[in-house]
Amino acid sequence: MNKLLFCMLVVAFNFYATNLYPQENNRPTGTNNAIDNNIFYHTIERGQTVYSIAIMYGVSEETLYQLNPESRQIIKVGDKLRIPQKASTVTVATAQEDHGYLFHTIQPKETLYSLSIRYNVSAEAIAEANPGLSVATFLIGKNIRIPLSVVAEELERKEKSVITRNIEYKVERRETLYRISRKFNISSDELIAKNPELKNGVKAGMILTIPIKEEEPAPQKTTAVQERDANALLSASVKMDKPDTIKVVLLLPFMTEDVIPSSNTSRFVEYYEGLLLAIDSLRSKGVSIHLTVRDCGYDTKKLNEILKESALKNAHLIIGAVENEQIAPVAAFSQKNGIKYVIPFTSKNDDVLSNAYVFQVNTPHSYLYAKASQAAYSMFFDYNIIFVETNDKDDKLDFIRIFKQELQQRNVAYKDLLYGGENFYANLEKQMRRDKRNVIIPTSSALEALNKIRSPLRTLVESNPDIIVNLFGYPVWQTYVRECLEDFFILNTYIYTYFYADNMSPDVAGFYSKYKMWYSKTPANTFPKYGLLGFDTGMFFLDAIYHYGLNFEANLSRIDYKSLQTGFRFYRVNNWGGFINTNLFIVHYNKNNYRIVRHELKP
């Protein structure tokens, strides 16, 4: 039964995953992206919110609501939002004062070359402004940035070369060396160098050699060759720049100068210790790594001084910083200096939406819920789906809303059941189906909510062998195993999560053994474990640089790291932004064999 369920899950998920980040190929409705109306269109993808879309394009949420009134209630994958150009006019000067870019929605038959002609900007400049642009992403309905700061005059200047041409000039009466120099815009020294006789004075009737500097256009390619070369940029191979020694900088708030360290200090120390184990593991395989560690505190005072150090500017990879006020300057620093930057902790940072060098490890909730909802649909679309409202804290209303929206769009029925104390068992039994499987989904992730429903559910299952029940829940449920493990098995439970460590696996056991040998302690009993997070982060990114160079993002689809706890499936948020981790695990507490199995859902 379990194998059949997961075969169905994999097949269904792969089938529907084509909609996870839709590659829109339909012409936007309404007015096309055009200079004369300052409006373009954004096709909504899974996980995006009005807030994230507004940040992406540098406008306010309220502006989007005004242009798209229906978005106040709901936005749907595949729908299009009207977006105003942030520049109020399309003059180069205005765009530079604002933020230097216009956004363009790709239309049918457009090419990179045709856009370079339309906006009078080189194809190379457009490609540079959109690091994620390729044959796979230059699609109808997708948006790209047009860098208006690169004006036509600059391009023309770069295409010309300066030559010197000599002409003869007959000196007129009353002319002086100074007047002749100004007349031809050359220095008197240059004039004398070409005409040594001028050392004896200027005389009327003299025939002088005048060096004239002028720009001569370089030989021009034919239009056909220009078009071919421009469009070829989309399929150009990325240079594999492999450093001899990978230089890594770790920024964490160790609070070494504080009298009373923060209660979080031990977690970050453990992250550092896990990273060291990853570096040791890679060094044993011949990878040369130089690690610089800095205590950045919790504000920007220390950080601003650290960012002035040469070690930072010469780094290949920066990991760390905790608070958003710290992350922003580090992200700006990484972008300015072309350094990959890994944000390992927070999921609530916006720099990834506009900075191509940022990798955000913790999945933003909107993306996590969207992917979890799709996975749940793929697993339970033919089940009797029952949502149980317990009115407890830690409600997951955003996830429930997204999941219900997924079901509604696919015409899948579900039921809502309010927890009613003593009447709950009877009400639950009435909602059960005997002709199909049943799945119970509480709307709160709190232990209190789980405690309310698990005993009645277990009693119902044990009293009615003809009723097949599954329980579906949340990442935090991993912390309840001490109280609920047996019930998880009895109720054949599934949870979605972005992290899970199988303590019985040889690899995880090996990490714990080595950790204890190195540090004479065991990792703290937290979820997720920071030591494992540091190890996974180091192994993934450092090994990626070792195998694929500093531009490893071009080979993300080829990296298949088997994580101990945190998986990595990075997705570029747009053609000019960075990467968020969209990895998702489904953890199954298998009723048949009392084993816990982690399944990684791949796109």
C-alpha positions, -999 to 999 in steps of 0.1 A, spaced: 0 0 0 28 24 9 48 17 -23 16 22 -44 9 55 -26 43 69 -33 43 57 -69 11 77 -73 27 106 -55 58 107 -77 39 103 -110 13 129 -100 38 153 -86 60 151 -117 30 156 -139 18 187 -121 53 201 -114 53 216 -148 29 242 -132 52 248 -102 70 277 -119 50 280 -151 69 289 -183 42 312 -196 39 311 -234 7 330 -239 5 366 -250 -4 389 -221 -39 401 -222 -46 438 -227 -20 463 -239 14 450 -247 45 461 -229 51 494 -245 69 526 -239 39 548 -245 18 536 -216 44 527 -190 27 494 -182 40 458 -184 27 425 -172 38 399 -147 27 363 -149 21 350 -114 42 319 -104 37 295 -75 48 309 -42 47 345 -52 27 371 -33 16 406 -41 43 418 -16 71 399 -32 61 410 -67 60 446 -56 95 443 -41 107 426 -73 97 456 -94 104 484 -69 68 495 -65 44 496 -36 17 469 -28 -9 496 -28 1 506 -64 -4 470 -75 -38 468 -57 -49 500 -75 -40 486 -109 -52 451 -101 -82 454 -76 -89 417 -77 -55 409 -62 -66 422 -28 -86 390 -24 -66 364 -43 -40 359 -69 -38 327 -89 -9 310 -107 -9 319 -144 -29 352 -139 -13 384 -150 -8 415 -130 -5 450 -145 28 466 -133 37 503 -137 72 512 -149 90 526 -119 104 553 -142 78 580 -147 89 587 -183 110 568 -207 138 593 -210 173 580 -202 178 608 -176 146 599 -157 154 562 -157 189 568 -143 176 590 -115 150 564 -106 167 531 -108 182 528 -142 160 501 -156 127 496 -176 110 462 -175 99 445 -206 75 416 -211 87 394 -239 63 393 -268 59 367 -297 86 369 -323 109 391 -302 145 382 -299 174 396 -278 186 413 -310 152 429 -317 151 442 -281 185 457 -284 174 476 -315 141 487 -300 157 501 -269 190 512 -285 209 492 -260 235 465 -268 225 428 -264 255 424 -241 242 451 -218 207 434 -216 223 400 -209 245 416 -182 214 431 -165 196 397 -166 221 371 -154 194 344 -155 187 350 -192 191 320 -215 173 301 -242 153 284 -214 142 316 -198 138 340 -228 101 331 -231 69 348 -242 54 364 -211 86 365 -191 100 398 -179 136 412 -183 153 444 -173 164 469 -199 194 490 -186 187 525 -199 219 539 -183 238 523 -213 229 549 -239 235 549 -276 263 574 -275 283 552 -252 279 522 -275 288 543 -305 320 556 -288 331 521 -279 328 510 -315 350 537 -328 388 539 -329 409 571 -329 433 578 -359 456 607 -367 456 623 -402 481 649 -413 470 679 -434 490 709 -448 482 744 -437 495 778 -450 501 803 -423 482 836 -428 493 871 -419 493 880 -382 488 844 -371 506 832 -340 515 798 -327 488 801 -300 461 810 -326 470 781 -348 470 756 -319 435 767 -308 423 766 -344 431 729 -347 426 720 -311 462 707 -306 489 718 -282 518 741 -293 542 713 -284 525 689 -308 526 715 -335 564 722 -330 571 685 -329 556 682 -364 572 715 -376 606 721 -359 611 753 -379 585 769 -357 612 772 -330 625 801 -350 591 819 -351 559 819 -371 560 836 -405 532 842 -430 533 818 -460 549 789 -441 535 755 -450 528 735 -418 519 699 -412 489 697 -388 481 664 -371 443 660 -370 428 634 -346 395 619 -356 373 589 -348 370 564 -375 342 539 -372 353 503 -369 344 480 -397 307 471 -391 293 437 -392 264 430 -414 229 430 -399 226 393 -402 259 387 -384 249 412 -357 216 394 -351 232 360 -350 259 371 -325 233 389 -303 209 360 -301 238 336 -295 244 352 -261 214 333 -248 231 300 -254 267 310 -247 285 286 -224 295 299 -190 332 301 -182 342 276 -156 364 297 -134 379 273 -108 401 289 -81 431 270 -68 420 278 -33 384 285 -24 382 316 -1 353 315 22 342 342 47 318 332 76 300 361 94 283 350 126 273 367 159 295 349 183 294 379 206 330 372 218 333 408 231 301 407 251 301 401 289 269 381 287 267 362 254 234 359 236 214 327 242 216 321 205 254 320 205 257 283 211 236 276 179 259 297 158 289 281 173 274 248 164 268 260 128 305 270 126 316 236 140 295 218 114 310 239 86 345 230 98 336 193 95 324 199 60 357 217 51 377 189 67 357 163 46 364 182 14 400 188 22 404 150 25 393 148 -11 419 173 -22 399 205 -21 419 236 -10 399 259 12 408 290 31 383 301 58 380 335 73 357 338 104 344 371 118 322 379 147 297 403 132 274 409 162 238 416 158 239 451 143 259 468 116 286 485 138 311 456 136 299 446 102 307 479 85 343 476 97 345 440 86 333 448 51 364 471 46 388 442 50 407 429 20 397 393 30 361 402 22 368 417 -12 389 388 -22 364 361 -11 347 337 -34 319 329 -11 303 347 19 281 328 44 262 343 73 248 374 89 216 370 108 195 402 111 180 418 80 197 451 87 230 431 84 221 411 54 213 441 32 248 456 33 264 422 29 242 415 -1 251 449 -16 288 443 -10 286 408 -26 268 423 -57 293 451 -61 323 427 -58 308 398 -77 309 374 -47 283 346 -41 264 352 -8 246 325 11 219 335 36 216 304 58 191 313 85 163 338 78 136 332 52 123 367 55 147 387 34 140 406 2 175 410 -13 172 377 -32 145 393 -54 169 417 -70 204 404 -63 217 377 -86 245 368 -62 222 358 -33 213 322 -23 186 320 3 188 286 21 156 288 42 125 287 19 101 317 22 68 304 36 48 314 5 70 291 -17 71 264 9 33 264 13 27 264 -24 50 234 -30 36 216 1 1 222 -11 9 208 -46 25 177 -30 -5 172 -7 -28 175 -36 -8 149 -56 -10 125 -26 -46 130 -15 -66 142 -45 -87 110 -45 -90 108 -6 -118 120 16 -100 152 28 -110 166 62 -97 198 77 -101 199 115 -103 234 132 -92 232 168 -90 269 176 -54 266 189 -24 288 186 2 283 158 -26 282 132 -15 275 96 -42 295 79 -19 306 51 -10 270 42 -46 259 46 -58 287 24 -33 279 -3 -41 241 -1 -78 247 -3 -73 270 -33 -53 242 -49 -81 218 -43 -108 243 -55 -89 250 -88 -88 213 -95 -124 206 -85 -115 184 -56 -140 183 -27 -130 186 10 -147 189 43 -143 212 73 -149 199 108 -148 220 140 -134 203 170 -162 198 196 -147 182 226 -168 152 237 -187 153 204 -156 152 183 -154 114 180 -190 110 169 -188 140 144 -155 126 130 -169 92 125 -198 106 106 -174 124 82 -154 92 75 -157 73 43 -154 35 41 -152 33 3 -120 54 1 -91 65 21 -94 94 46 -68 121 54 -70 144 84 -54 178 84 -55 200 115 -54 237 109 -29 243 137 6 229 141 6 232 179 11 202 201 -22 212 219 -41 208 186 -24 174 179 -32 162 214 -69 170 209 -73 148 178 -47 120 180 -64 99 207 -99 100 191 -83 93 157 -64 63 171 -95 49 188 -115 53 156 -89 35 135 -84 6 160 -122 2 164 -130 4 127 -105 -17 106 -125 -9 75 -117 28 78 -83 37 64 -69 70 79 -38 91 72 -27 121 92 -10 150 74 10 177 92 38 202 96 76 205 100 74 213 138 58 179 144 93 165 143 97 180 178 67 161 191 80 126 185 87 119 221 50 123 229 34 113 197 57 88 179 35 57 183 4 76 172 23 89 142 28 53 131 -7 41 140 -22 70 120 2 64 90 13 100 93 29 122 66 45 156 73 60 181 48 92 198 58 123 215 44 146 197 69 148 162 83 177 141 96 174 103 98 194 96 130 195 59 121 212 65 87 250 57 85 258 92 72 241 110 100 255 86 126 289 92 112 285 130 115 275 127 152 304 104 159 329 128 142 313 158 159 317 142 193 353 132 186 362 168 175 343 188 201 337 164 230 300 170 230 268 161 211 248 186 190 221 205 208 186 189 206 171 216 184 152 215 151 168 220 128 202 211 142 226 239 134 256 217 132 240 196 105 229 228 87 265 241 87 278 208 74 252 206 46 257 242 36 294 238 34 293 205 15 269 218 -11 284 252 -19 321 244 -16 318 212 -36 298 231 -62 326 257 -66 352 229 -66 335 210 -95 319 238 -115 338 270 -106 327 303 -93 298 304 -118 284 271 -105 248 284 -107 249 275 -144 251 239 -133 226 238 -104 205 211 -122 236 188 -123 243 190 -85 227 161 -66 240 165 -31 226 138 -7 220 160 24 221 149 60 193 173 71 187 202 47 182 196 10 190 221 -18 169 228 -49 176 263 -59 153 283 -81 161 317 -96 133 340 -87 135 360 -119 159 368 -147 178 394 -127 174 381 -91 190 355 -69 181 320 -58 157 305 -32 158 270 -19 126 252 -28 135 218 -16 107 198 1 107 165 20 77 144 27 84 123 58 63 92 63 58 73 95 50 40 79 23 20 97 32 -12 80 68 -15 91 73 12 118 100 29 97 104 66 91 112 74 54 122 107 40 112 113 4 126 143 -15 103 158 -40 122 168 -72 109 194 -97 
